[in-house]
Amino acid sequence: SVSYLTQAPITKGLFQSAIMESGTSLSSWALAPNGREITLRIANILLIDTSSSQAIVEGLRRLDAADLQKAVRAAFLQDILKKNQLTSMPFGPTIEPIHPGAVVVNYSY
């Protein structure tokens, strides 16, 4: 995340220097591959209305954190066991649409 923040136009002038200890935005696992697909998979497991992004967000906000963690484990256990664990991480930065608060709007490479 430090790597992304130092590259983001929104943070220009906020950092004089930075220390990156766990990788950079160039790492293979630095972006979540399919943010929307992952969200829909978890919402379906939790029987959350997926008719709109707003409905999904509202449904997720009503959840207990422990229930969300169980659904994530259920959704990704097979993926993590079958694939490289680093590239099967369900959550991480994603490319955002350009808007005033956006941080990651393009690939680093």
Residue pairs with C-beta under 8 A, 6 or more apart in sequence:
1 93
2 18
2 19
2 20
3 18
3 20
3 23
3 24
3 25
3 26
3 30
3 108
4 25
4 30
4 93
4 103
4 104
4 108
5 11
5 14
5 15
5 18
5 103
6 15
6 18
7 25
7 108
8 102
8 103
8 104
8 105
9 105
10 100
10 101
10 102
10 103
11 103
23 29
23 30
24 30
24 108
25 31
25 93
25 108
26 108
26 109
28 86
28 87
29 86
29 87
29 89
29 92
30 92
30 93
30 108
31 92
31 93
31 94
31 95
31 104
31 107
32 38
32 89
32 90
32 91
32 92
32 93
32 94
33 87
35 94
38 75
38 90
38 91
39 56
40 50
40 56
41 75
42 68
42 71
42 72
42 75
42 90
43 49
43 50
43 56
43 59
43 60
44 50
45 71
45 74
45 75
46 59
46 60
46 63
46 67
46 68
46 71
48 55
48 56
48 59
48 60
49 55
49 56
49 59
50 56
60 68
72 90
72 91
75 90
76 88
76 90
79 88
79 90
80 88
82 88
93 103
93 104
94 104
95 104
95 105
95 106
95 107
96 102
96 103
96 104
96 105
97 105
98 105
